[in-house]
């Protein structure tokens, strides 16, 4: 069975970059009728916060990305300890004691010599007595996985055939000196024991994948299928990483972005398929193909979400937005005609209140000097209420006959006088609402 996972760290709110990873893994699992695991990477007790765990769940639920089960890495520390013991037994795990300053000096020396700046494995030559002396002086060392210096190869679901020389990579640290288990080994153990078959993540993890393949094999596991999606940039190709904090999903929700607008964009962004607004999750699932995505950096512009949001809202019946309409102050008996009028003229649901304020309170008339006499005559011809969908047509016909005006010279001054705006909803749908509200006042 196909099994995927999304493994966020609860050290902050998830953003559009995280969402891309979550959505791809979700769609793969759902298209195959498989399992989607939400795995909380909370092995860092200092930075992990329960409030962020809750926030991650809330954001995924808002988008409709429902998981089949939740796992927490903090509940599995014993499993990581067992894996570490196994690596020690087979001679693939060793303790190293260099300080960050010493490592930096080594890297600079290697670069000056034209060599790859990888760890030189000096710790492998330490005697037990030397290790004890270093522990007494510096405390426990870090634990590094000893890579086999051979080429690591796999067929990536997005990048194609990948080949990395393990000799060009430092032996990865899997456990810190303070005992904290790091992502590299925790992820391997979890993926293996949870039967994860497909892993999609950012292209910044390619080197991690290479080392993890060797760790998986050392532990006797089966490697999942890997795919590395491109990283997002800003609309001008600028690095997006520094702005991701302002692109948290909850911030986008606060700005009025609709879930299907966000999902529709993210399900196609960076692929060879055009971005198209989808009506529901089933359409996203049916149309998803990881092989359609490319390796080039992908431009993301938050402004692209708003036309999609507007288009999505235009397709919705009142039942789907009734709470937002009521929150704008619209009485229940006027909700249907109000929504019919407003939905073509909003970008987000937050725009509803301004239209209701116009209906309820009217607007400051916008009348050009040359139109004042015309507007006065037209208002005298305005029929008595109540108004309906035919009133605008009947009225403007009478005004045309009386004044001789037609086209834009007829309709624009009337719109501006009634709404204070040069554009907006069809006046035939707006006028009855204006009249009904005035009559109630």
N, C-alpha and C positions, 0 to 999 in steps of 0.2 A: 504493500500500500504506500502511496505517495505521502510523505510527511515532511512538512516544512515548519520553520519557526521564525519568529521575530523576537530578538533578544536585546531590548533596550536596557540601558543603565538608568536607574532611577535617581539621576543626579541633576535633573532639570526637566523642562517640558519638551515633548517631542516636537520636531519641526518638519518642514517639507522634505528635507533630506532624509530623515528617518522614515517618513511616510512612504517615500518611494520604495525603500527596502521592504517595509511591512506589506505594502499593497502587492508587490510582485510575488512575494512568498505566499500571501493569502490567495491570490488568483490562481497560482499554480496548484495549490492544494485543492481549492474548490473545483477547478476545471477537471481534476482527476478524481474527484470524489474522495479525497484523502483527508488528512488531519492537519490542522493549523494550530501550532503551539505558541502561546505567549510565554516567553521565558524571561524572567526578570533577572538581569545580570547585576546582582547586589552583593558581590563578594567584597566590595570596598565599604566597610562599616562606617567610615568617617564621612564619605560623600553621599552615600545612599540614604534617601529620605522616603519615609512612608507616604508623605503627601504627594511625592512624584509618582509613586506606584499607583496611587488612586487616580492621579491626573492622566497617566498613560492609559489606564482602563477607560476613563471617561472620554478621552479623545478618540480612542478606537471605536467605542460604542456609538459616539456621535456620527462617525463615518460609516457605521454598519459593518465594521471588520470584526466579526464575532469569532472568538477563539474557541477551540474545542476543549482545551484545558490550560491551566496555568502551572508553571513550574518556577521555583525560586532557587537560584544557585546557592543562596545562603543555607538552604536546607540540605545541600548535597556535599558539604565540605568533606565528609568522611569518604565519599566516592573519589574525590580528587586526591585525598591523602593515600588511598589505596593505589591509585594510578601512579602517583609519585613513587611509592615503594616499589612498584613493579619496574619502573624505569631505572631505579637504583639497582635493582637485582640484576637487570640485564646489561648494566654498564652504560646506560644512555643518559644518566643524570649526574651532574657533578656540582659541587659547591664552589663558588668563586667569591673573592673578597675585595676586589678593587673598588676604590672610591670613585665617585663620578669624576673628580678631577683627574685621577689616574687614567681612567678610561678615555677622557677627552685628550689627554696628552698622547696616548697610544694612537688614537685616531688621527691626530694631526701628524704624527711621525709617519704613519703608513701613507697618508695622502702625499706628504712631501717626497716619499720614496716611490710614488706612482702606483701604490698598491691599494686594493679595496680596503676601506676603513672598517674591517671586521674584527671581532674579538679574537685575540691570538691564542686563546686556550692555555694561557700561562698557568691557570689554576690546576690543570691536569698533572702538572709536574710537582705539585706540593706534596710533601710528606704529611703523615698524620700529625706529627709533632708540630710542623709548621702551621697546619690548619688549626690546631688547638691554640697555638700562640696568637694567631690572627683573630680567632673567636674571642680570646681573652682581651685582646686589644680593641677590636672593632665591633664585637657582637657577631651574631650569626650572619653568614654570607647569603648571597642569592643562589638559587638553584637553576642551572642552565641545562637545556636539552642538547645532547651531543648529536649534531647532524652528521649523517653520512655524506661525505663530500662527493656527490654524484649529481647528475641532472635530475630535477624533479619535473615531471611532465604530466599534463592533464589536458583534456579537451574542454575548454570553457564554453558554457552555453551562450555567451555573448562575445567573448574575445577570441574564440576559436582555439587553436592549438597553442598551448603555453609551455615554455621550457625555461626553467631557471636553474642556474648552476648553484648548488647549495654551498659551494666554497666561497661564493660572493656574498653570503649572508652570515651574520653573526649567529652563533648558537643562542637561541632565544631564552630569555629569562622567563621561567614559568612560575616561580615562587619567590617573593621578595624576602629580604632579610627579616622583616617583621612577621613573616609567616603568611602574608596575604597571597592567596592564589590568584593568578592573573588570567585574563580572558583566554589566552592561547590554549592553555591546558583544560580549563573549565569547559570551554566550548567543545573541544575534542571529546572529552568524556561524555558530555551531555548528548552531543550529536550521535555518538556511537550507541550509548545505552538507550536513547529514546527513539532509535531507528530512523533518524532524519535522513531522508533520501535526496533532498534538494536544498542547496544553500545559495541564496541570492544575497549579495551584499555589494558595497561600493568598491570601485576599482582600487581604492587606497588599501584594500585588504589583500591584494594579490600576493605580496610577499608573505603575509601571515598564512595564506592558504598553502603556499609551498611548504612552509615549516610544519603546518598542521597535518599535511598529508603524511609526512614522515612520522609524526607522533602517532597518528592513527594506526599506521602500519606497525609501529613498534609495540603498540598495545594490542595488536591483533584484531583491530576493527576493520570495517568496510568503509571505504571513502564514499561520501555522497557525491552527487553531481554538483559541480560548482558553476556559478555564473556571476560575473562582476559587472554591475551596471556603471555607466559613466557618472562622473560627479557633476553636480549642478554649478553653474556660474550665474552671475547677474546678466541682465539683458544686453550689456555691452561686452560680455565675455569676462568681466571682472570676477575675482574670487568671491564666492558667496559665503564662505565659511565664517567670515567676521560678522555677517549680517543674519546668520541663521537664528540668532537669539531673538531677532525681531520678527521672525517668520514662524513662530510657534503656532501650532494648530489652533490653540485656544485664542490667540490673537486674531487669526483669520476668521474664526467663528464670530468673535466680537465685532469684526468689521462687516459682518453680514454675508460672508462667503457661504454658499450652500454646499453641503456634502457632495452631491453629484457633480457639481461644477469642478470641485477640487479633485475628485476621483477620476473624472473623465479626462482632465488634463494630465494627471500623473500616470494614468494607465497607457498613455500614448507618447508622452514627452520623451524625446530621445529615440523614438522608433521611426521606422520608415513609413508608418501609417499616419494619416492626418489626424489632428485632434478633432474629435466630434463629441458633442454633448450626448451622453447616453441617458436613457430614461430610468434605468435601474441597474442594480448590481448584476443581474443575470446577463445583461447585454455586455457588461465589462468582462465577465468571466468567459462568455462564449467567444469574444473577439480577441482574447489575450494570447500572445505568442511571444515567449521570451526571445526567440530567435530573430525577431523583427527589430530588436534594439541594437544600437551601434555603440562603438567604443569612444567616440569623440565627446569632449565636454559638452554638456547640454545647457542651453540658455533657459533660464527661468525668469519670467517677469510676473510679479504678483498682480499687475494690472490685467493680465490675461484672464484672471479668474472672474472679473466682474462682468464682462459681456456674457460669459457662460452662465454666471449666476442669474443675470437678468433673463436670459433665454429660458433657463430652467423654470424660473418663477412664472413666466408667461404661460407655461404648459400646465400649471397646477390648477386644480379645481379649488373652490373655496374651502372645502373640507380639510385640505392639506395645510391651509394657512389661517384657519379660523381663529386660532389663538392669537396670532400676530395682528390680525385685523381688529379683534376685540381689544388687544393691548393698545392699539392706536386710538381707541376711544369710539369706534364706530358702533352704533346701536345694532343689535342683532337683526332687526327687520330691514336694515339698509346694507347689511354686510354683502349680500350677493351683488346688487348693482354697483356698490362701491368697488368691490374687487374686480368686477368686469371692467370698470372705468380705469382703475389704478394700475392693474398688473402690466399693462403695455407701457407704462410710463415710470417704472421704478427700476433701479439697479439692485437694491437690496430691500428686504422687508423693513429696514429702518427708515426707508423713504415714505412709508405709508402715512406716518403722522402728519407730514407736511401737507399731503393731499387732503387728509381729513380736516386739518386746520383751515384749509381753503374752503372746503365744503361748508364747514360749520360757521366760520367767521367771515367768509368773503375775503377779498383782497383789495388793496389800494388800487383804484383804477389807474391804468396807464393810457392816457389820452393825449395824443399830439394836438397842438393848437389848431391845426387845419381840420381836425376831425371833431372838434367840440360840438359844433352845430349838428353835424351828422349823428353823433352819438345821442344827443338830446332828442332828436327826432326819432331815432331808432328805439330808444327806451320808451317813448310814448306809444310806440306800436307794439311793445311787448305784451302778449296776451296775458290774461289772468290765469293763475295756476288752478289746479296743480299741473305741473309740466310733465311731459312724457317724452318718449323717444322721437316723436314727430314734431315736437314744439320748435326745435331749432330750425328745421327745414321750413316750417310754416312761417315762422317769424322772419327769417332771412329773405324769403320770397316776397313777403309784404314790404320789407325794407327796400329791397331791390326795386320793386315797382314804384315805391314812393319817392326814392332818391335817385334812381338811375344808376346807382353804383353796382358793380359786379366783380366777381373774382376776388383777388387778394385785397383790392380796395374796399370790398364789402366785408369780407370775413375777418381780416386781420384786426381792424379797429374794434370790432365787436368782441373778439377774443381778448384783446388787451384790456378793454374796458371791464370785462367781467372777471378776468382771472389775474390781471396785472402781469401777464406773460405773453410772449410772442409765439410760444409753442406749448403743446401739452396734449391731453387726451382729446378724443373726438368730442366736440362740443355737444353733439346729440346725446351722448351718454353722461356728460358732466352737468349739463344744464338742469336736468331733473333733480339731481342731487343738490345743487345750489338752491333751487326753489323749495324743495322739501325742507331743507334745514332752515331757511329763512322763515317759512311758514310756521315752523315749530318754535322759532325764537320769539 
